[in-house]
Amino acid sequence: MSDDVDFGYRKVSPDEKTRRVQDVFDSVASRYDLMNDLMSAGVHRLWKRYFVEKAGIRAGQSVLDLAGGTGDIARLMAPKVGRNGTIVIADINDSMLREGRSRLLDGGLSGNLHYLQVNAEELPFADDTFNCVTIAFGLRNVTDKDKALREMHRVLKIGGRAMILEFSHPTVPALRAAYDAYSFRVLPALGRLVAGDADSYRYLAESIRMHPDQETLREMMETAGFERCSYDNLNAGIVAVHSGYRL
């Protein structure tokens, strides 16, 4: 059908994609951070630090962290917003939110952190609410990316900034074959051994290939209303950090 969407390499209805993505993250939530460490040899932590530094968050600001999952981004942002700032950790998946809340509380972070189960396509916030909206490794799992980008733009204050950290398309041709081999052979094998779920990690590898490339995502952000859109490639484009402002 013409309104079908990508779920990895398969075409499914929008409702079925939302349900299947829920199932994937229900399955991997408890081992998600461990798998990230194994899959990237720990480099994902450097990507996230760069991402948060690039956001330029300041004390007292309000931040919405979409697909906040297990709380890695919120943990890095909390010292930057300080006691007078606010971070809303939002995720469509309850299992991921529970993991994140438990880990952040265990780390002594509370008070100005709030948790909300929401769909990024239908944010329950007024216009002009946040100084910054972030989403790390989550946009490719959203069913309607254009709608989610418009919602991110809507809830930003004038002068606010949206930040997207996502796997992207390698810019070095020689790297692509090796990256594909790693993604489709090693990742499912790791998923089976560590998380007991090869299929979910096969989907995650496919979802990376189906995600828009760097220039296409920049254009999508502009269409959603963002200005001064730009991106930085990390590790030869394996990951990209996109940025755009509401002006």
Steps between C-alpha positions, in 0.01 A plus 500: 500500500616855427484607864723215621826594672839340545562257784855412416485359149132409523196711422234504771210721601580797727318336792688176452835681493420677827406166658805320367738772618338474844567125496864551399574735789300298749730214407832684518440757778683320781812439288484813285794689652717188519431427136585859403837463674570172323378610157700823496793395720388778734526773235128582535587671829735738318233570237250586773743728682570688178128523431421651839793744483389608153149574631633793704256444786525756781400519865130556561384384158224251424584201281286228343693178436297288260561126479677560831514128561742395766600854592850535350433843351314630806789391724737717297262797481398511866813683625464752217140607575571503874248507782293773338475323166267223391542188290199306375601147402242376250471164331221307334619181668419445867769233545772740389368778724497271801861399432602863467322616814648217706854567381481876544358465851775251584746764378354759736324704232148616584300811573513682169469189283153405380391186313220480249381228264417680177495457124747741335240563230245637750679691774273603792667838549402855418677697231820679606574278801863384475838661441633180344356177363731201458455155353786249497481179299123520495382685192550204267249302707229767475219406263436849357831685519369815330222532756742447787730772362208742476406423860859558614494837327163593650595441863827692474521856624604768254877472480485139618699222344424143393779242509490158332762230551450207267677232304545620144672417173879453486672759283800279418406246229762248613341492845151407384560134421671437834226692681229294330676175586530606863140618521337193349728228631646616830209700645237223477752251639573730795128549550444127514789437742453796736134596478356170377347682205666497157189622315478832685860583419453396140212750486716771659768442233236519225349814650838674475517423127146629444557823693539817287856600416657815639386743230149355484452537876630856487242578230227332706588726794477808278161386369382461862584868561850487645758757397880502500494123457834323495662169583833358611617158390666286766714196421479561125122539503414183690330743736385856434393783730233723347407841636228751420346809662156644540550867412 
